[in-house]
Amino acid sequence: MNSNQSKLFLITGVSSGFGRAFAEAAIAAGHRVVGTVRNAGGKADFEAIAPGKATAILLDVTDFTAIEPAVAKIEAEIGAIDVLINNAGYGHEGTLEESPLEEMRRQFDVNVFGAVAMIKAVLPFMRRRRAGHILNITSMGGFITMPGIAYYCGSKFALEGINEVLAKEVRDFGIKVTAVAPGSFRTDWAGRSMVRSGRSITDYDALFDPIRKAREEKNGNQAGDPQKAAAAILEVIASDNPPVHLLLGTDALNLVRGKIAALSDEIAVWENVTRSTDFG
């Protein structure tokens, strides 16, 4: 399909934040969007954006058995899915020692397993057509880390790795794969969408309390503009040679470059030890 032709997008989590911004931008550019929502109110609200071009389906990405039939129904009744944007996800905050394992499972169910289930559902159709584009919304937290978001960073590191492998597996089928890693944007990620574990161990107060306070104060004043992120996404989708990894935001760029430089320095310092483990 020519990049200028109308496409059918499937976007998870379109009720707010990035998902809504991506959907509105795609519709404004002449595309059709099927978006996942979790309740009837969200369905009516999304479809009111552009009747006939915005279609909502009730789907929780952690309802793994429902995903494949839902995608098959879209293909049969609405049309061929050209673009999948795995956007649904949330942030978890809490020190690792204080955060229950159940919260880690939930974080990975939504951010990793849900995304993979969506990918597995669309791949047979895209592979048969030898066309399609899968975009996974990760985070700069899939490259860099900070105290207090171990479960979140772990989930995004995992999705970055899965994305990179997938890109290699399907490139000969004409399917493009891109991980989009935003920095700090004005979405609900650090606000009502974030799950926060309780605090009980005072040893972590000096490290963690200032981080939590700074995140709460910054919420709503982040440098990143979701509408500009949506424009960048459309540019990537229109490209004949899209990137496998795309950072969004100057903060993401600076922090990831710093991480790469620090990692390179550490590798160099320990190079002799690294090489010492070979036979011979």
C-alpha positions in Angstrom: 0.0 0.0 0.0 1.2 3.4 -0.9 2.2 5.5 2.2 -0.2 8.2 1.1 -3.2 6.0 0.9 -5.7 5.7 3.7 -4.8 3.0 6.2 -6.6 1.1 8.9 -5.0 1.5 12.3 -5.6 -0.7 15.4 -4.6 1.3 18.5 -4.8 -0.1 22.0 -5.9 2.3 24.8 -7.5 5.2 23.0 -9.5 6.7 25.8 -6.8 9.2 26.8 -3.1 10.1 26.6 -0.9 9.0 23.7 -3.6 6.6 22.4 -6.1 9.3 22.0 -3.5 11.7 20.4 -2.4 9.0 18.0 -5.9 8.2 17.0 -7.0 11.8 16.4 -3.9 12.5 14.3 -4.4 9.4 12.2 -8.1 10.3 11.6 -7.2 13.9 10.7 -4.7 12.6 8.2 -7.4 10.6 6.5 -7.0 7.2 8.0 -9.5 5.0 9.9 -8.9 3.9 13.4 -10.1 1.0 15.5 -9.4 1.7 19.1 -9.6 -0.5 22.2 -11.5 0.8 25.2 -12.6 -0.9 28.4 -16.1 0.3 28.9 -19.2 1.4 27.0 -18.7 5.1 28.0 -15.3 5.0 26.4 -16.7 3.4 23.3 -19.3 6.1 22.8 -16.8 8.9 23.5 -14.2 7.6 21.1 -16.6 7.0 18.2 -18.0 10.5 18.6 -14.7 11.9 17.4 -15.4 10.9 13.8 -18.4 8.7 13.1 -17.5 6.2 10.4 -13.7 6.7 10.9 -13.4 6.0 14.6 -14.6 2.6 15.7 -14.1 1.4 19.3 -14.1 -2.2 20.5 -14.4 -3.3 24.1 -11.1 -5.2 24.8 -8.8 -5.4 27.8 -5.4 -6.4 26.6 -5.0 -8.7 29.6 -7.9 -10.8 28.4 -5.6 -12.8 26.3 -8.2 -15.3 25.0 -10.4 -12.5 23.6 -7.7 -10.8 21.6 -7.3 -13.2 18.6 -11.1 -13.4 18.0 -11.4 -9.6 18.2 -8.7 -9.1 15.6 -10.2 -11.7 13.3 -13.5 -9.9 13.6 -11.9 -6.5 12.7 -10.3 -8.2 9.6 -13.5 -9.7 8.5 -15.9 -6.9 9.2 -14.0 -3.6 9.1 -10.9 -4.3 6.9 -7.3 -5.3 6.7 -5.2 -3.9 9.6 -2.3 -2.0 8.1 -0.9 -0.5 11.4 -0.9 -1.9 14.9 0.0 0.6 17.7 0.5 -1.2 21.0 -0.1 1.8 23.2 -2.0 0.4 26.2 0.1 0.4 29.3 0.7 2.1 32.7 3.4 3.0 35.2 4.2 1.4 38.5 6.1 3.2 41.2 7.6 1.7 44.3 11.0 0.4 45.5 11.5 -3.2 44.5 11.6 -4.5 48.1 8.3 -2.8 49.0 6.4 -3.7 45.8 4.4 -7.0 45.9 5.1 -9.6 43.2 1.4 -9.4 42.2 2.0 -5.8 41.1 4.9 -6.9 38.9 2.7 -9.6 37.3 0.0 -7.1 36.5 2.6 -4.6 35.1 4.0 -7.3 32.8 0.6 -8.6 31.9 -0.4 -5.2 30.5 2.8 -3.8 29.2 4.4 -6.9 27.8 2.1 -9.9 27.5 -0.8 -7.8 26.3 1.4 -6.2 23.6 2.7 -9.6 22.5 -0.8 -11.1 22.4 -1.8 -8.2 20.1 1.2 -8.8 17.9 0.6 -12.5 17.6 -3.0 -11.9 16.6 -2.2 -9.5 13.7 0.9 -11.2 12.4 -0.8 -14.0 10.4 -2.8 -11.5 8.5 0.1 -9.1 7.9 2.4 -12.0 6.9 0.0 -13.4 4.3 -0.4 -9.9 2.8 3.4 -9.3 3.1 2.7 -5.8 4.5 2.0 -4.0 7.7 3.6 -1.9 10.4 3.7 -2.8 14.1 4.6 0.0 16.6 5.3 -0.7 20.2 5.1 2.2 22.6 7.9 1.6 25.1 9.7 4.4 27.0 13.0 5.9 27.7 12.6 3.7 30.7 13.3 0.8 28.3 16.9 2.2 28.0 17.6 4.1 31.2 16.6 3.5 34.8 15.9 5.4 38.0 15.1 4.2 41.5 11.5 3.4 42.3 10.2 2.1 38.9 11.9 -1.3 38.6 8.8 -3.1 37.5 8.0 -0.4 34.9 11.5 -0.3 33.5 11.7 -4.1 33.5 8.6 -4.3 31.4 9.8 -1.7 28.9 13.3 -3.2 28.6 11.5 -6.5 27.8 9.3 -4.9 25.2 12.3 -3.2 23.6 14.1 -6.6 23.3 11.0 -8.3 21.9 10.5 -5.5 19.4 14.1 -5.8 18.1 13.9 -9.6 17.7 10.5 -9.3 15.9 11.9 -6.8 13.5 14.5 -9.3 12.4 12.0 -12.2 12.2 9.5 -10.4 9.9 11.5 -8.0 7.8 11.5 -10.5 4.8 7.7 -10.5 4.9 7.5 -6.8 4.3 6.4 -6.1 7.8 7.9 -3.1 9.6 8.5 -3.0 13.3 9.3 0.1 15.4 9.7 0.7 19.2 8.8 4.2 20.1 10.4 5.3 23.3 9.0 8.6 24.7 10.6 10.7 27.4 8.4 12.8 29.7 5.2 13.9 28.0 2.0 15.6 29.3 -0.1 12.5 29.6 -1.7 10.8 32.7 1.3 8.4 33.1 2.6 10.1 36.2 -0.8 11.0 37.5 -4.0 9.0 37.8 -2.7 6.2 35.6 0.2 5.3 37.8 -0.1 2.6 40.4 1.9 3.4 43.5 3.0 0.8 46.1 2.8 1.7 49.7 5.9 2.8 51.7 7.0 1.0 54.9 10.8 0.8 55.0 12.3 4.1 56.2 15.8 3.1 54.9 14.6 4.1 51.5 13.1 7.5 52.5 16.2 9.6 51.7 16.5 8.2 48.2 12.9 7.7 47.2 10.9 10.5 48.7 12.5 13.3 46.7 12.0 11.3 43.5 8.3 10.7 44.2 7.9 14.4 45.1 9.7 15.6 42.0 7.6 13.3 39.8 4.3 14.6 41.3 5.4 18.2 41.0 6.4 17.7 37.4 3.2 16.1 36.4 1.3 18.3 33.9 4.4 20.4 33.2 6.5 17.8 31.2 8.3 19.1 28.1 6.8 16.6 25.7 3.7 17.4 23.6 1.5 14.4 22.8 0.2 16.0 19.6 3.8 16.4 18.3 4.5 12.8 19.3 1.5 11.8 17.2 2.8 13.8 14.2 6.2 12.0 14.6 4.4 8.6 14.6 2.7 9.4 11.3 6.0 10.4 9.8 7.5 7.1 10.8 4.5 5.2 9.4 4.8 7.1 6.1 8.5 6.3 5.8 9.8 3.6 3.4 12.6 2.9 5.9 11.3 3.4 9.4 13.6 3.0 12.4 13.5 -0.1 14.6 14.0 2.2 17.7 12.8 5.8 17.9 13.3 8.1 20.9 10.8 11.0 21.4 11.8 14.1 23.4 15.1 15.9 24.1 15.2 14.4 27.6 15.0 10.9 26.3 17.7 11.7 23.8 20.1 13.2 26.4 19.5 10.5 29.0 19.9 7.6 26.6 23.1 9.1 25.1 24.4 9.4 28.6 23.5 5.8 29.4 25.3 4.6 26.2 28.4 6.6 27.1 28.5 5.4 30.7 28.0 1.8 29.5 30.8 2.1 27.0 33.1 3.5 29.6 32.3 0.6 32.0 32.9 -2.0 29.3 36.3 -0.4 28.6 37.3 -0.4 32.3 36.5 -4.1 32.7 37.5 -5.3 29.2 40.5 -7.3 30.4 38.3 -9.2 32.8 35.7 -9.7 30.1 38.3 -11.2 27.7 39.9 -13.3 30.5 37.1 -15.8 30.4 37.8 -17.2 26.9 39.6 -20.5 26.3 43.2 -20.3 25.1 
